[in-house]
Amino acid sequence: MYSMKVFSSGSCRLVTTINHGWDKITPIHSMFYNFNGINFLGKLHNTKQHIQFLKFIKDEITIPDNILPQFLTSYNEHTCGTHCEPIILLPCKKENIKKQIDDCEWYIFEICSLKLYNNSGFEVQHELTNQIQETLQSEQELWDDLHIIRSMLPNKKILFQCHFRPNIIYNDESKRIVKREIIYNILEQFCRQNEKTYLYDPSILLQSNHSLFDNDTHFIQNGHFESFTYMYNNYLTKI
């Protein structure tokens, strides 16, 4: 039976959500829970991390052995502990994603942060290392990076997911988080101007049902299921 292949790159809000769709799609990068997944390599949050991840999967760049554990969660034994599969299996997991990535119908990226973390010219994650240079991404840099992602996947359908927006969820502008609104506004404008490029704001889903998340930054289990159902019905099978 045919099953559309979907590539996702983001935090648990996305990669765990996509994992809830195994009965409808074939997710080629997703996470069961707590860094566990047969095809999971890492949680990512900003455009530069997504770009580096795509290049890494496609073997367009080589990431040094000392940087990989600072970039992709599954390569970090200290963070994963017993949750992850043995590191010796990771090259096989990467190769499996590489073989399928060009066959995907949808590519979903969660853009939830403007904070950039760099070590020796490579993107890393702050929770995986203290050897970082931290900067704040400008609006122009975000815009330019979206164009890079778009150009790396020509003629493919891309869905960008933004962070939870409490001002929308609670219909209260006093709860506005400026950086999340900057990301949303740029994504919205970019998607309007580029074909086959769409924006999913999970805040719309949460606005109608606050019980789907922890009232902070994470979906609860049923929230992941409802978020996948929303994406599947409104984007993956509708467009």
C-alpha positions in Angstrom: 0.0 0.0 0.0 1.3 3.4 -1.0 2.3 5.7 1.9 3.6 9.3 1.3 7.0 9.9 2.6 7.5 13.0 4.9 10.7 14.5 6.1 10.5 16.6 9.3 13.1 18.6 11.2 12.3 20.4 14.4 11.8 20.1 18.1 9.6 17.5 19.9 6.6 19.6 19.0 7.2 18.5 15.4 9.2 15.3 15.2 7.1 13.5 17.9 3.9 14.8 16.2 5.0 13.4 12.8 5.7 10.0 14.5 2.0 9.8 15.4 1.3 9.4 11.6 2.8 6.0 11.0 -0.5 4.6 10.0 -1.0 7.3 7.3 2.5 8.4 6.2 6.1 7.2 6.2 8.0 9.6 8.3 11.7 9.4 7.4 12.9 11.5 10.4 10.8 11.5 13.6 10.9 10.7 17.3 8.9 8.4 19.5 9.7 10.2 22.7 12.7 11.3 24.8 15.2 11.1 21.9 14.1 7.6 21.0 13.3 6.7 17.4 14.4 4.2 14.7 15.0 7.1 12.4 15.7 9.9 14.9 19.0 11.9 14.7 18.3 15.1 16.5 16.1 18.0 17.6 16.6 21.2 15.8 15.2 24.7 16.2 16.4 27.4 13.8 17.0 27.8 10.1 20.8 27.5 10.2 20.5 24.1 12.0 18.0 22.9 9.4 20.3 23.9 6.5 23.3 22.2 8.1 21.2 19.1 8.8 20.0 18.9 5.1 23.6 19.2 3.9 24.8 16.6 6.4 22.1 14.1 5.3 23.0 14.7 1.7 26.7 14.3 2.3 27.3 17.9 1.1 29.3 18.6 4.2 31.3 16.6 6.8 30.7 17.5 10.4 33.7 16.7 12.6 33.4 13.9 15.2 33.8 16.4 18.1 31.0 18.6 16.7 28.4 15.9 15.9 27.5 15.3 19.6 27.1 19.0 20.0 24.7 19.2 17.1 22.6 16.0 16.9 21.1 14.6 20.0 21.5 11.0 19.1 25.2 11.4 18.8 25.4 12.7 22.3 25.7 9.7 24.7 25.5 11.9 27.8 22.2 13.4 26.8 20.6 10.3 25.3 21.8 7.9 28.0 19.9 4.6 27.5 17.2 6.2 25.3 19.1 6.1 22.0 20.1 3.2 19.9 23.9 2.4 20.0 25.9 5.1 18.3 27.4 2.4 16.0 24.0 2.3 14.3 23.8 6.0 13.6 25.6 6.0 10.2 23.0 3.4 9.0 20.1 5.5 10.2 21.6 8.5 8.4 22.1 6.5 5.2 18.5 5.3 5.4 17.3 8.9 5.6 19.6 9.9 2.7 18.2 7.2 0.5 14.7 8.4 1.0 15.0 12.2 1.4 14.6 13.0 -2.3 11.4 10.9 -2.5 9.4 12.8 0.1 6.2 14.6 -0.9 6.5 17.0 2.1 9.3 18.6 4.0 8.3 20.1 7.3 10.6 22.4 9.3 9.9 23.9 12.7 11.3 27.4 13.1 11.0 28.3 16.7 14.1 30.3 17.6 16.2 33.2 16.5 19.1 32.2 18.8 22.1 30.8 16.9 24.8 28.7 18.5 28.1 28.2 16.7 31.3 26.3 17.4 34.2 26.4 15.0 32.0 27.4 12.1 29.4 24.7 12.7 25.8 25.0 14.1 25.4 23.3 17.5 22.8 23.2 20.3 23.3 25.1 23.5 22.0 22.2 25.7 24.6 19.9 24.2 27.7 22.0 24.8 29.1 25.0 26.6 31.6 25.6 23.8 29.5 28.0 21.9 29.3 31.5 20.4 25.7 32.7 20.7 24.2 35.3 18.4 20.7 36.5 17.6 19.5 36.0 14.1 18.4 39.2 12.3 15.1 39.3 10.4 17.1 39.6 7.1 19.2 36.5 8.0 16.0 34.6 8.7 14.5 35.7 5.4 17.7 34.7 3.5 17.9 31.3 5.2 14.3 30.6 4.3 15.3 31.2 0.6 18.2 28.8 1.0 15.9 26.1 2.4 13.5 26.7 -0.4 16.3 26.5 -3.1 17.6 23.3 -1.6 14.3 21.6 -2.2 13.2 22.8 -5.7 9.6 22.1 -6.7 9.0 20.3 -3.4 6.2 21.1 -1.0 7.5 22.7 2.2 5.5 23.3 5.4 7.0 25.6 8.0 5.8 25.3 11.6 6.1 28.2 14.0 6.3 28.1 17.8 3.3 28.3 20.2 2.0 31.9 20.3 0.3 32.5 23.6 -1.3 35.8 22.4 -3.3 33.7 19.9 -3.9 30.7 22.1 -5.4 32.8 24.9 -6.7 35.7 22.7 -4.7 38.1 24.8 -2.2 40.5 23.3 -0.5 41.1 26.6 0.9 37.6 26.3 2.7 38.4 23.0 6.3 37.1 22.8 8.1 39.4 20.5 10.6 37.0 19.0 7.9 34.4 18.2 5.9 37.1 16.5 8.9 38.1 14.4 9.3 34.5 13.2 5.6 34.1 12.5 5.4 37.3 10.5 8.4 36.6 8.4 7.2 33.0 7.7 3.8 34.2 6.8 5.1 36.7 4.3 7.6 34.3 2.9 5.0 31.6 2.4 2.7 34.1 0.6 5.4 35.0 -1.8 6.7 31.5 -2.6 4.9 28.6 -4.4 4.5 25.3 -2.7 5.5 26.9 0.6 3.0 26.9 3.5 2.8 27.9 7.2 1.3 25.9 10.0 0.6 27.7 13.3 -0.2 25.2 16.0 -1.6 28.1 18.1 -4.8 27.9 16.1 -5.3 24.3 17.2 -4.5 25.1 20.8 -6.8 28.1 20.8 -9.7 25.8 20.5 -8.5 23.3 23.1 -6.0 24.3 25.8 -5.9 20.7 27.1 -3.7 19.6 24.2 -0.6 21.2 25.7 1.1 21.8 29.1 0.2 25.5 29.1 3.8 26.3 28.3 5.9 24.9 25.4 5.0 21.3 24.9 2.2 19.2 23.5 0.9 16.4 25.7 0.5 13.0 24.1 -3.0 13.7 22.7 -1.8 17.1 21.5 0.8 15.4 19.3 -2.0 13.2 17.8 -4.3 16.1 17.2 -1.6 18.2 15.7 -0.7 15.5 13.2 -4.4 15.1 12.3 -4.6 18.8 11.7 -1.6 18.9 9.5 -2.6 15.7 7.7 -6.1 17.0 6.9 -5.3 20.6 6.2 -2.0 20.3 4.4 -0.5 16.9 3.6 -3.7 15.5 1.9 -5.4 18.8 1.0 -2.8 20.7 -1.0 
